[in-house]
Amino acid sequence: MSELTIPSIALHDGVEIPQLGFGVFQVPPEDTQGVVELALDAGYRHIDTAGAYRNEAGVGAALSASGLPREDVFVTTKLWNSQQGYDSTLAAFETSLGRLGFDYVDLYLIHWPVPTEGRFVDTWRAFEQILEDGRARTIGVSNFRIEDLERLETETETRPTVNQIELHPRLQQAELRAWHADHDIATEAWSPLAQGDLLDDETIGGIATRHGKTPAQTILRWHIQVGNVVIPKSVTPERIRENLELFDFELSAEEMSSFAALDAGERIGPNPETFVAP
């Protein structure tokens, strides 16, 4: 078991989230337990899943098999679009807890705002109840735009602690990140490597070579220095371990500027304004 110490970010409610986590998006349910056991053994203490991934049970089984105390691992799960609404959210949350085999989750997120459906405010009120009941240590959102966050700010009592968004060097989301910073909301990056599309980029490759690191490690280090929480996913044991090796080098100001110049506003995933998958 690794003795690696991963830095944490203090959320505005005092809960601390490890800045580097392990995502299980697109990990087949039958493979999840083994992959998460590898991640925990490598030293990850933050696992990110979702009801829609169909692999919450594998995450829970891996944690149980690891022998680690529940409180030592930060676990996030998410509410899917079709389950939004006050009562349906409470029911979906209980289902997720049952699959995980937990009494609580560390972070519960609304997976997408689905603004055309207009249910995320009622959904958030259910999240507030879950928080009050102590079933989630902290609550947040995913893929929310500024206008969605502003609605929560004006119509509900509790500000999200986290917004998990698509974020990588070609989609740096500077305006949204600045809004987060002004409102003390942590930015968490999904698809941090742009699903591998950036690994052949010449600029990143040159920086990686200078540091004796892989392009993936170099991109993840950029995320860390920007201040993002980041959740890379891999099923390859070597890469699972490599993605942890980010804390023995630092990108220079000039290298960070080179990364900034890569921003092209290019999405890989859906547009939160229009995404309505059931």
Number of C-alpha atoms within 10 A of each C-alpha: 9 9 8 13 12 17 14 13 16 14 16 16 13 11 14 16 24 20 20 26 25 24 22 26 20 15 20 15 15 12 13 24 23 16 24 27 20 20 25 22 16 20 19 25 23 22 24 21 24 21 20 15 16 19 23 26 20 26 25 22 18 22 22 17 12 16 8 14 9 16 10 10 18 19 26 22 24 24 25 20 21 14 19 26 18 18 12 15 24 18 11 18 24 17 13 21 19 15 18 24 17 15 12 22 24 21 23 27 24 27 23 25 27 23 18 11 11 12 16 23 20 18 21 27 19 20 27 20 14 21 19 12 11 14 20 21 19 27 25 23 26 24 24 22 18 13 10 17 20 13 12 18 14 10 13 14 11 16 21 26 23 24 26 23 24 24 26 28 24 21 18 23 17 13 10 16 22 13 15 19 12 9 15 16 19 23 26 25 22 24 20 28 26 20 14 11 10 20 18 11 11 11 16 21 18 14 21 18 12 8 14 12 16 17 23 23 22 27 25 26 23 22 23 18 13 13 15 22 25 26 26 23 25 20 18 11 12 10 15 22 16 15 24 22 16 19 13 7 12 15 16 11 9 9 16 15 11 15 20 16 12 17 15 12 14 13 15 15 13 12 13 17 15 11 16 16 10 8
